[in-house]
Amino acid sequence: MKRFENKVFVVVGGNSGIGLAAAQLAAAEGAQVVITGRDETTLQRAAEGIPQSAYYRADIADPQAMQPIADAIKQRFGRVDALFVNAGVGGFAMVDQVTPEMWDQVNDVNCKGAFFAIQAMLPLMSSDGGSIVLTGSIGATLAIPGNVSYAASKAGLRAVARILAKELLPRGIRVNMLSPGPIETPLLYRNPGMTEADAAALKEMMISNIPMGRMGASEEVAKTALFLASSDASFINGVDLAVDGGCIEL
């Protein structure tokens, strides 16, 4: 039997990169998949390639945006068995160049938005093996110059994950985080303040610091997300699992 047969698998930020790969893999394992994202065009295109799927447009930076989606999921599917909160944005700037607007732009999505997305979905979460997985980053613990707002947002999300893992366990819901290292995703090329040349230089620098000598693939991270969300990880709760080619371990 497939791991997600007859399960409802929701991916917040599922229209590209790691989220899309996770949605495709979950569908292949029998899940009814729901994806969300900010861009209607990429959402529709993604959903067309995923069997048994539905999509809803929402800007996770708006704390109220996920509640109508939760209501729609309740009406259509009745529950949520696995929730993968993957939506995120980058933002590189040296400390003297960070503005309040830049700080809020990153944290409103990566930390505050992720928390309120979970809050909206909680009433639908199954108490019979329900699982929440959050996408963090090894940047939360590595002191990378120019990464202060992003690192702060992901470190905050790590704290959220740890507390939720304790609070929700009595309800039968496990909460875990995975922290990717350098991954080849569209996010790498969408960092505000970075030119195409900056992104290329950043990629070259990252590869030089990865013990495996290459960038990771979205599918490699997505497979980790599905493991944590599945019954294969039934005795795992509150972890932050690095998917980074060995960057942190060495």
Backbone as CSV, one residue per row, in Angstrom:
resi,resn,N_x,N_y,N_z,CA_x,CA_y,CA_z,C_x,C_y,C_z
1,MET,0.837,-1.189,0.000,0.000,0.000,0.000,0.877,1.245,0.000
2,LYS,0.489,2.245,-0.772,1.244,3.488,-0.835,1.116,4.250,0.479
3,ARG,2.169,4.996,0.843,2.198,5.645,2.159,1.096,6.670,2.360
4,PHE,0.640,7.324,1.282,-0.354,8.386,1.436,-1.686,8.049,0.767
5,GLU,-1.927,6.754,0.607,-3.211,6.322,0.051,-4.349,6.825,0.930
6,ASN,-5.330,7.489,0.302,-6.503,8.022,1.002,-6.157,9.106,2.021
7,LYS,-5.021,9.754,1.869,-4.618,10.853,2.737,-4.759,12.180,2.004
8,VAL,-4.994,13.233,2.776,-5.045,14.585,2.226,-3.738,15.285,2.599
9,PHE,-2.995,15.680,1.592,-1.649,16.238,1.771,-1.665,17.671,1.251
10,VAL,-1.439,18.630,2.143,-1.476,20.047,1.788,-0.056,20.603,1.746
11,VAL,0.273,21.265,0.657,1.593,21.893,0.514,1.401,23.400,0.373
12,VAL,1.809,24.135,1.374,1.767,25.594,1.322,3.053,26.064,0.645
13,GLY,2.908,26.673,-0.523,4.064,26.975,-1.350,4.405,25.780,-2.214
14,GLY,3.397,25.282,-2.939,3.571,24.055,-3.703,3.599,24.235,-5.203
15,ASN,3.795,25.474,-5.658,3.732,25.705,-7.101,5.090,25.701,-7.793
16,SER,6.179,25.535,-7.048,7.500,25.449,-7.682,8.490,24.828,-6.708
17,GLY,9.655,24.487,-7.228,10.764,24.041,-6.395,10.456,22.845,-5.511
18,ILE,10.878,22.934,-4.255,10.734,21.842,-3.300,9.266,21.501,-3.074
19,GLY,8.418,22.516,-2.952,7.005,22.278,-2.697,6.332,21.527,-3.830
20,LEU,6.629,21.910,-5.052,6.049,21.230,-6.204,6.533,19.787,-6.272
21,ALA,7.820,19.576,-6.024,8.351,18.211,-6.034,7.671,17.355,-4.978
22,ALA,7.427,17.932,-3.799,6.749,17.193,-2.732,5.315,16.861,-3.119
23,ALA,4.629,17.810,-3.735,3.249,17.580,-4.162,3.184,16.462,-5.191
24,GLN,4.103,16.463,-6.124,4.119,15.423,-7.167,4.409,14.048,-6.566
25,LEU,5.351,13.995,-5.640,5.694,12.720,-5.016,4.554,12.207,-4.143
26,ALA,3.883,13.117,-3.424,2.757,12.705,-2.576,1.623,12.148,-3.426
27,ALA,1.358,12.798,-4.555,0.315,12.304,-5.457,0.673,10.927,-5.991
28,ALA,1.937,10.718,-6.310,2.380,9.422,-6.816,2.215,8.330,-5.770
29,GLU,2.176,8.732,-4.498,1.988,7.768,-3.423,0.537,7.721,-2.951
30,GLY,-0.368,8.218,-3.770,-1.783,8.025,-3.512,-2.515,9.148,-2.830
31,ALA,-1.843,10.258,-2.515,-2.485,11.342,-1.770,-3.415,12.167,-2.644
32,GLN,-4.435,12.729,-2.010,-5.179,13.831,-2.581,-4.419,15.090,-2.176
33,VAL,-3.948,15.839,-3.140,-2.992,16.922,-2.881,-3.647,18.285,-3.055
34,VAL,-3.349,19.166,-2.113,-3.757,20.568,-2.207,-2.492,21.414,-2.204
35,ILE,-2.358,22.312,-3.177,-1.216,23.211,-3.203,-1.694,24.655,-3.124
36,THR,-0.884,25.493,-2.489,-1.156,26.919,-2.445,0.073,27.681,-2.919
37,GLY,-0.137,28.916,-3.314,0.951,29.779,-3.743,0.406,31.145,-4.092
38,ARG,1.310,32.057,-4.407,0.882,33.436,-4.686,0.585,33.688,-6.155
39,ASP,1.134,32.842,-7.034,1.011,33.098,-8.460,-0.008,32.156,-9.094
40,GLU,-1.084,32.720,-9.613,-2.170,31.926,-10.178,-1.708,31.082,-11.365
41,THR,-0.864,31.647,-12.212,-0.442,30.948,-13.423,0.372,29.704,-13.097
42,THR,1.378,29.851,-12.232,2.201,28.693,-11.895,1.421,27.675,-11.071
43,LEU,0.484,28.137,-10.267,-0.363,27.217,-9.508,-1.183,26.334,-10.433
44,GLN,-1.826,26.966,-11.390,-2.664,26.215,-12.322,-1.836,25.223,-13.120
45,ARG,-0.665,25.668,-13.577,0.211,24.789,-14.359,0.670,23.602,-13.515
46,ALA,1.008,23.871,-12.255,1.455,22.799,-11.369,0.340,21.794,-11.123
47,ALA,-0.864,22.295,-10.844,-1.986,21.411,-10.532,-2.363,20.534,-11.720
48,GLU,-2.195,21.064,-12.917,-2.532,20.283,-14.111,-1.658,19.033,-14.236
49,GLY,-0.474,19.081,-13.654,0.426,17.937,-13.737,0.373,17.023,-12.531
50,ILE,-0.558,17.286,-11.600,-0.654,16.481,-10.387,-2.033,15.842,-10.305
51,PRO,-2.127,14.513,-10.404,-3.424,13.851,-10.291,-4.058,14.097,-8.918
52,GLN,-5.364,14.083,-8.851,-6.105,14.214,-7.593,-5.673,15.456,-6.814
53,SER,-5.586,16.584,-7.483,-5.098,17.783,-6.804,-6.085,18.937,-6.911
54,ALA,-5.916,19.890,-6.009,-6.655,21.146,-6.035,-5.671,22.247,-5.701
55,TYR,-5.951,23.452,-6.156,-5.051,24.554,-5.836,-5.844,25.780,-5.417
56,TYR,-5.215,26.582,-4.545,-5.826,27.811,-4.054,-4.749,28.887,-3.979
57,ARG,-5.057,30.040,-4.512,-4.099,31.138,-4.475,-4.189,31.865,-3.145
58,ALA,-3.029,32.131,-2.532,-2.996,32.872,-1.270,-1.609,33.452,-1.060
59,ASP,-1.570,34.636,-0.499,-0.313,35.266,-0.110,-0.111,34.986,1.368
60,ILE,0.814,34.091,1.674,1.029,33.681,3.050,1.477,34.833,3.942
61,ALA,1.966,35.913,3.338,2.370,37.077,4.136,1.172,37.735,4.818
62,ASP,-0.018,37.472,4.328,-1.246,37.970,4.946,-1.732,36.922,5.942
63,PRO,-1.710,37.197,7.240,-2.093,36.190,8.239,-3.523,35.689,8.085
64,GLN,-4.377,36.455,7.393,-5.775,36.057,7.216,-5.996,35.229,5.951
65,ALA,-4.981,35.120,5.110,-5.183,34.552,3.777,-5.489,33.067,3.783
66,MET,-5.003,32.341,4.783,-5.159,30.895,4.766,-6.495,30.424,5.309
67,GLN,-7.207,31.274,6.047,-8.467,30.812,6.628,-9.517,30.446,5.576
68,PRO,-9.718,31.270,4.535,-10.662,30.846,3.490,-10.250,29.550,2.806
69,ILE,-8.947,29.323,2.688,-8.467,28.085,2.080,-8.758,26.904,2.993
70,ALA,-8.554,27.098,4.294,-8.888,26.043,5.251,-10.378,25.705,5.164
71,ASP,-11.205,26.719,5.040,-12.653,26.490,4.920,-12.977,25.701,3.654
72,ALA,-12.301,26.038,2.549,-12.537,25.342,1.284,-12.073,23.889,1.366
73,ILE,-10.926,23.657,2.008,-10.422,22.296,2.163,-11.374,21.473,3.024
74,LYS,-11.895,22.083,4.078,-12.848,21.375,4.948,-14.083,20.944,4.159
75,GLN,-14.576,21.842,3.325,-15.774,21.539,2.562,-15.516,20.464,1.512
76,ARG,-14.349,20.516,0.880,-14.067,19.590,-0.227,-13.496,18.253,0.235
77,PHE,-12.576,18.294,1.233,-11.883,17.081,1.635,-12.211,16.625,3.057
78,GLY,-12.644,17.556,3.903,-13.049,17.189,5.255,-11.968,17.218,6.308
79,ARG,-10.716,17.072,5.899,-9.630,17.000,6.885,-8.296,17.244,6.186
80,VAL,-7.232,17.335,6.988,-5.857,17.381,6.496,-5.058,16.353,7.274
81,ASP,-4.403,15.455,6.563,-3.581,14.430,7.216,-2.123,14.862,7.338
82,ALA,-1.617,15.547,6.312,-0.225,15.995,6.318,-0.172,17.425,5.784
83,LEU,0.556,18.260,6.480,0.709,19.666,6.098,2.192,19.976,5.959
84,PHE,2.586,20.378,4.746,3.972,20.756,4.482,4.010,22.252,4.227
85,VAL,4.549,23.006,5.189,4.622,24.463,5.074,5.987,24.806,4.493
86,ASN,5.991,25.074,3.215,7.237,25.227,2.469,7.448,26.641,1.935
87,ALA,6.409,27.464,1.894,6.522,28.803,1.305,7.631,29.603,1.986
88,GLY,8.411,30.305,1.172,9.482,31.111,1.738,10.039,32.085,0.721
89,VAL,10.651,33.129,1.222,11.329,34.111,0.373,12.716,34.373,0.929
90,GLY,13.608,34.803,0.046,14.952,35.169,0.458,15.095,36.680,0.525
91,GLY,16.279,37.109,0.868,16.551,38.539,0.939,17.937,38.796,1.481
92,PHE,18.884,39.034,0.595,20.269,39.261,1.011,20.564,40.750,1.077
93,ALA,21.109,41.183,2.204,21.562,42.570,2.374,22.486,42.624,3.582
94,MET,23.566,43.387,3.464,24.449,43.579,4.601,23.718,44.373,5.673
95,VAL,24.182,44.255,6.898,23.431,44.773,8.037,23.103,46.263,7.916
96,ASP,24.018,47.047,7.343,23.765,48.484,7.252,22.832,48.842,6.096
97,GLN,22.455,47.838,5.301,21.551,48.080,4.180,20.147,47.517,4.410
98,VAL,19.956,46.821,5.516,18.647,46.230,5.812,17.683,47.339,6.243
99,THR,16.514,47.356,5.622,15.479,48.324,5.978,14.345,47.602,6.707
100,PRO,13.527,48.337,7.456,12.377,47.703,8.103,11.467,47.003,7.098
101,GLU,11.336,47.589,5.914,10.486,46.983,4.886,11.058,45.635,4.429
102,MET,12.371,45.586,4.217,13.012,44.331,3.811,12.864,43.282,4.906
103,TRP,13.069,43.692,6.131,12.959,42.764,7.271,11.550,42.173,7.334
104,ASP,10.553,43.042,7.235,9.167,42.585,7.311,8.807,41.696,6.130
105,GLN,9.304,42.024,4.945,8.986,41.239,3.758,9.406,39.788,3.933
106,VAL,10.582,39.574,4.515,11.090,38.220,4.712,10.390,37.531,5.882
107,ASN,10.307,38.215,6.999,9.741,37.586,8.198,8.236,37.387,8.113
108,ASP,7.548,38.250,7.374,6.100,38.090,7.234,5.747,36.797,6.517
109,VAL,6.620,36.343,5.636,6.389,35.088,4.930,6.985,33.917,5.707
110,ASN,8.263,33.988,5.989,9.005,32.829,6.480,8.657,32.406,7.895
111,CYS,8.289,33.348,8.737,8.010,33.008,10.125,6.546,33.280,10.490
112,LYS,6.132,34.537,10.428,4.758,34.862,10.815,3.749,34.177,9.907
113,GLY,3.971,34.252,8.607,3.036,33.635,7.674,2.943,32.141,7.868
114,ALA,4.084,31.482,8.077,4.082,30.036,8.287,3.296,29.677,9.538
115,PHE,3.495,30.438,10.604,2.777,30.139,11.852,1.269,30.247,11.674
116,PHE,0.805,31.333,11.066,-0.637,31.523,10.948,-1.262,30.592,9.904
117,ALA,-0.461,30.101,8.958,-0.951,29.065,8.053,-1.223,27.784,8.839
118,ILE,-0.310,27.434,9.725,-0.510,26.253,10.568,-1.732,26.441,11.455
119,GLN,-1.845,27.611,12.059,-2.977,27.883,12.946,-4.306,27.708,12.221
120,ALA,-4.370,28.170,10.977,-5.615,28.055,10.203,-5.948,26.600,9.891
121,MET,-4.932,25.777,9.663,-5.153,24.394,9.268,-5.358,23.446,10.451
122,LEU,-4.971,23.858,11.644,-5.003,22.957,12.798,-6.362,22.320,13.060
123,PRO,-7.465,23.064,12.958,-8.757,22.410,13.218,-9.068,21.262,12.269
124,LEU,-8.385,21.226,11.123,-8.623,20.165,10.148,-7.650,19.000,10.293
125,MET,-6.623,19.173,11.128,-5.574,18.164,11.203,-6.061,16.892,11.876
126,SER,-5.728,15.778,11.257,-6.090,14.477,11.792,-5.342,14.203,13.088
127,SER,-6.053,13.668,14.080,-5.411,13.288,15.343,-4.936,11.838,15.302
128,ASP,-5.115,11.191,14.161,-4.694,9.810,13.983,-3.477,9.784,13.061
129,GLY,-2.349,10.193,13.605,-1.122,10.200,12.823,-0.932,11.434,11.983
130,GLY,-1.566,12.552,12.355,-1.379,13.795,11.621,0.053,14.290,11.715
131,SER,0.495,14.989,10.684,1.897,15.419,10.653,2.033,16.784,10.012
132,ILE,2.909,17.613,10.595,3.254,18.916,10.045,4.765,18.934,9.807
133,VAL,5.156,19.370,8.621,6.572,19.516,8.289,6.801,20.944,7.826
134,LEU,7.845,21.573,8.346,8.178,22.939,7.974,9.538,22.970,7.284
135,THR,9.653,23.846,6.295,10.937,24.035,5.633,11.712,25.147,6.318
136,GLY,12.817,24.775,6.933,13.710,25.747,7.550,14.883,26.038,6.627
137,SER,16.069,26.174,7.203,17.271,26.420,6.419,18.490,26.284,7.306
138,ILE,19.573,25.748,6.738,20.812,25.728,7.501,21.330,27.145,7.715
139,GLY,20.785,28.110,6.932,21.158,29.508,7.135,20.772,30.038,8.495
140,ALA,19.862,29.342,9.196,19.460,29.775,10.529,20.583,29.615,11.543
141,THR,21.527,28.726,11.252,22.609,28.477,12.203,23.984,28.865,11.669
142,LEU,24.109,29.017,10.346,25.389,29.431,9.779,25.465,30.954,9.729
143,ALA,26.596,31.514,10.099,26.755,32.967,10.103,27.194,33.440,8.723
144,ILE,26.224,33.593,7.833,26.510,33.980,6.457,26.321,35.493,6.317
145,PRO,27.348,36.246,5.981,27.203,37.693,5.812,26.119,38.036,4.792
146,GLY,25.314,39.028,5.102,24.247,39.453,4.221,22.961,38.666,4.380
147,ASN,22.935,37.746,5.340,21.805,36.832,5.469,20.990,37.062,6.736
148,VAL,21.142,38.231,7.339,20.609,38.414,8.696,19.094,38.291,8.765
149,SER,18.354,38.911,7.856,16.892,38.859,7.968,16.365,37.460,7.662
150,TYR,16.952,36.804,6.669,16.531,35.447,6.324,16.862,34.481,7.457
151,ALA,18.086,34.588,7.982,18.495,33.700,9.071,17.610,33.885,10.291
152,ALA,17.283,35.134,10.604,16.422,35.397,11.757,15.036,34.788,11.562
153,SER,14.516,34.881,10.341,13.179,34.340,10.083,13.160,32.825,10.223
154,LYS,14.189,32.159,9.742,14.224,30.704,9.814,14.574,30.219,11.225
155,ALA,15.383,30.980,11.954,15.653,30.632,13.353,14.372,30.767,14.175
156,GLY,13.594,31.800,13.879,12.312,31.954,14.552,11.377,30.804,14.231
157,LEU,11.378,30.371,12.993,10.527,29.253,12.589,10.957,27.963,13.279
158,ARG,12.238,27.812,13.496,12.736,26.644,14.238,12.178,26.644,15.651
159,ALA,12.143,27.806,16.295,11.569,27.902,17.637,10.084,27.556,17.617
160,VAL,9.391,28.043,16.598,7.973,27.718,16.441,7.791,26.201,16.328
161,ALA,8.600,25.558,15.517,8.479,24.116,15.307,8.685,23.343,16.605
162,ARG,9.653,23.743,17.387,9.945,23.034,18.631,8.783,23.137,19.610
163,ILE,8.210,24.331,19.715,7.101,24.522,20.650,5.852,23.789,20.174
164,LEU,5.562,23.891,18.881,4.398,23.182,18.355,4.548,21.673,18.514
165,ALA,5.771,21.167,18.380,6.000,19.730,18.529,5.573,19.257,19.914
166,LYS,5.769,20.099,20.928,5.343,19.737,22.284,3.860,19.993,22.492
167,GLU,3.378,21.125,22.027,1.983,21.481,22.254,1.015,20.532,21.550
168,LEU,1.359,20.083,20.349,0.421,19.332,19.532,0.541,17.827,19.695
169,LEU,1.598,17.356,20.330,1.768,15.912,20.479,0.608,15.256,21.228
170,PRO,0.067,15.870,22.294,-1.092,15.252,22.948,-2.301,15.109,22.027
171,ARG,-2.318,15.883,20.939,-3.413,15.781,19.967,-3.106,14.775,18.862
172,GLY,-1.989,14.086,18.992,-1.629,13.080,18.002,-1.028,13.647,16.739
173,ILE,-0.515,14.885,16.816,0.066,15.547,15.642,1.564,15.725,15.864
174,ARG,2.354,15.181,14.970,3.801,15.360,15.031,4.208,16.598,14.235
175,VAL,5.247,17.292,14.710,5.762,18.479,14.023,7.267,18.342,13.873
176,ASN,7.746,18.428,12.644,9.182,18.342,12.383,9.589,19.386,11.354
177,MET,10.873,19.656,11.313,11.423,20.613,10.360,12.526,19.942,9.554
178,LEU,12.644,20.334,8.303,13.817,19.959,7.527,14.511,21.250,7.110
179,SER,15.825,21.228,7.126,16.596,22.428,6.805,17.505,22.166,5.613
180,PRO,17.083,22.631,4.445,17.917,22.422,3.256,19.190,23.262,3.312
181,GLY,20.216,22.735,2.678,21.396,23.518,2.375,21.205,24.146,1.005
182,PRO,22.263,24.347,0.258,22.142,24.940,-1.081,21.405,24.008,-2.040
183,ILE,20.223,24.432,-2.463,19.373,23.632,-3.340,19.107,24.425,-4.617
184,GLU,19.120,23.734,-5.737,18.843,24.365,-7.025,17.331,24.553,-7.162
185,THR,16.843,25.711,-6.737,15.423,26.040,-6.836,15.277,27.455,-7.390
186,PRO,14.076,27.812,-7.857,13.859,29.180,-8.353,14.124,30.255,-7.309
187,LEU,14.012,29.904,-6.016,14.220,30.890,-4.954,15.621,31.496,-5.010
188,LEU,16.589,30.703,-5.452,17.970,31.184,-5.526,18.085,32.420,-6.404
189,TYR,17.204,32.506,-7.414,17.291,33.603,-8.380,16.239,34.688,-8.130
190,ARG,15.565,34.607,-6.949,14.541,35.588,-6.641,14.843,36.348,-5.359
191,ASN,16.106,36.444,-5.010,16.469,37.182,-3.800,16.453,38.677,-4.077
192,PRO,15.591,39.441,-3.398,15.566,40.891,-3.614,16.938,41.509,-3.378
193,GLY,17.329,42.400,-4.270,18.613,43.082,-4.129,19.770,42.368,-4.796
194,MET,19.522,41.176,-5.360,20.581,40.418,-6.007,20.389,40.416,-7.516
195,THR,21.462,40.719,-8.245,21.422,40.648,-9.701,21.654,39.203,-10.137
196,GLU,21.501,38.950,-11.437,21.764,37.615,-11.972,23.217,37.223,-11.746
197,ALA,24.116,38.189,-11.888,25.540,37.918,-11.654,25.793,37.605,-10.176
198,ASP,25.096,38.321,-9.292,25.227,38.045,-7.856,24.787,36.625,-7.534
199,ALA,23.660,36.213,-8.142,23.133,34.871,-7.893,24.103,33.804,-8.386
200,ALA,24.717,34.039,-9.556,25.685,33.087,-10.093,26.912,32.979,-9.194
201,ALA,27.364,34.133,-8.684,28.519,34.128,-7.783,28.183,33.428,-6.470
202,LEU,26.972,33.665,-5.976,26.530,33.013,-4.742,26.482,31.496,-4.926
203,LYS,25.961,31.059,-6.069,25.879,29.627,-6.340,27.273,29.010,-6.375
204,GLU,28.205,29.674,-7.042,29.577,29.154,-7.125,30.211,29.073,-5.738
205,MET,29.960,30.101,-4.919,30.494,30.102,-3.560,29.899,28.962,-2.741
206,MET,28.584,28.741,-2.888,27.929,27.695,-2.115,28.473,26.319,-2.489
207,ILE,28.619,26.065,-3.771,29.118,24.764,-4.212,30.509,24.504,-3.656
208,SER,31.322,25.545,-3.590,32.692,25.377,-3.078,32.711,24.994,-1.603
209,ASN,31.591,25.222,-0.909,31.527,24.914,0.520,30.678,23.679,0.839
210,ILE,30.246,22.966,-0.184,29.448,21.764,0.019,30.362,20.545,-0.090
211,PRO,30.494,19.759,0.971,31.380,18.603,0.910,31.074,17.654,-0.248
212,MET,29.802,17.534,-0.642,29.453,16.655,-1.761,29.781,17.275,-3.108
213,GLY,30.141,18.560,-3.127,30.603,19.204,-4.346,29.533,19.538,-5.361
214,ARG,28.284,19.641,-4.942,27.199,19.981,-5.863,26.027,20.570,-5.086
215,MET,25.136,21.233,-5.828,23.882,21.687,-5.253,22.947,20.496,-5.084
216,GLY,22.055,20.596,-4.123,21.034,19.573,-3.974,19.898,19.808,-4.954
217,ALA,19.079,18.783,-5.152,17.920,18.875,-6.034,16.644,18.971,-5.202
218,SER,15.643,19.642,-5.749,14.372,19.789,-5.042,13.802,18.444,-4.627
219,GLU,13.926,17.440,-5.498,13.370,16.121,-5.215,14.031,15.479,-4.006
220,GLU,15.310,15.774,-3.784,16.002,15.195,-2.627,15.443,15.740,-1.324
221,VAL,15.108,17.012,-1.319,14.498,17.603,-0.126,13.059,17.129,0.017
222,ALA,12.344,17.062,-1.100,10.945,16.633,-1.069,10.806,15.219,-0.520
223,LYS,11.708,14.336,-0.877,11.653,12.969,-0.360,11.817,12.952,1.161
224,THR,12.639,13.855,1.678,12.804,13.966,3.122,11.521,14.462,3.772
225,ALA,10.860,15.432,3.135,9.591,15.943,3.650,8.552,14.836,3.719
226,LEU,8.472,14.006,2.670,7.501,12.919,2.671,7.824,11.876,3.737
227,PHE,9.099,11.623,3.952,9.470,10.696,5.031,8.972,11.208,6.376
228,LEU,9.267,12.468,6.680,8.858,13.031,7.969,7.347,13.087,8.105
229,ALA,6.649,13.283,6.997,5.188,13.373,7.041,4.521,12.008,7.134
230,SER,5.241,10.960,6.823,4.647,9.629,6.712,4.745,8.854,8.021
231,SER,4.063,7.702,8.046,4.119,6.824,9.212,5.496,6.189,9.385
232,ASP,6.349,6.276,8.353,7.724,5.791,8.505,8.461,6.552,9.598
233,ALA,8.016,7.780,9.873,8.658,8.623,10.888,7.777,8.751,12.134
234,SER,7.014,7.712,12.429,6.026,7.784,13.509,6.627,8.010,14.892
235,PHE,7.917,7.745,15.083,8.569,7.965,16.379,9.533,9.150,16.319
236,ILE,9.309,10.038,15.354,10.154,11.227,15.200,9.301,12.468,15.403
237,ASN,9.703,13.317,16.332,8.954,14.540,16.628,9.905,15.620,17.108
238,GLY,9.776,16.820,16.544,10.563,17.959,17.012,11.969,18.046,16.450
239,VAL,12.283,17.276,15.415,13.644,17.307,14.879,13.811,18.440,13.870
240,ASP,15.050,18.804,13.640,15.431,19.701,12.550,16.460,18.942,11.730
241,LEU,16.010,18.371,10.632,16.845,17.464,9.845,17.516,18.216,8.697
242,ALA,18.842,18.265,8.726,19.600,18.956,7.682,19.637,18.116,6.415
243,VAL,19.323,18.746,5.293,19.419,18.106,3.966,20.370,19.008,3.187
244,ASP,21.664,18.829,3.393,22.618,19.880,3.022,23.913,19.396,2.408
245,GLY,23.990,18.124,2.030,25.227,17.635,1.420,26.414,17.607,2.350
246,GLY,26.155,17.689,3.667,27.236,17.608,4.649,27.744,18.934,5.172
247,CYS,27.091,20.051,4.827,27.605,21.373,5.214,27.689,21.558,6.724
248,ILE,26.640,21.181,7.445,26.616,21.401,8.891,27.386,20.324,9.627
249,GLU,27.334,19.104,9.116,27.904,17.994,9.855,29.414,18.074,9.984
250,LEU,30.055,18.758,9.053,31.525,18.818,9.072,32.026,20.064,9.768
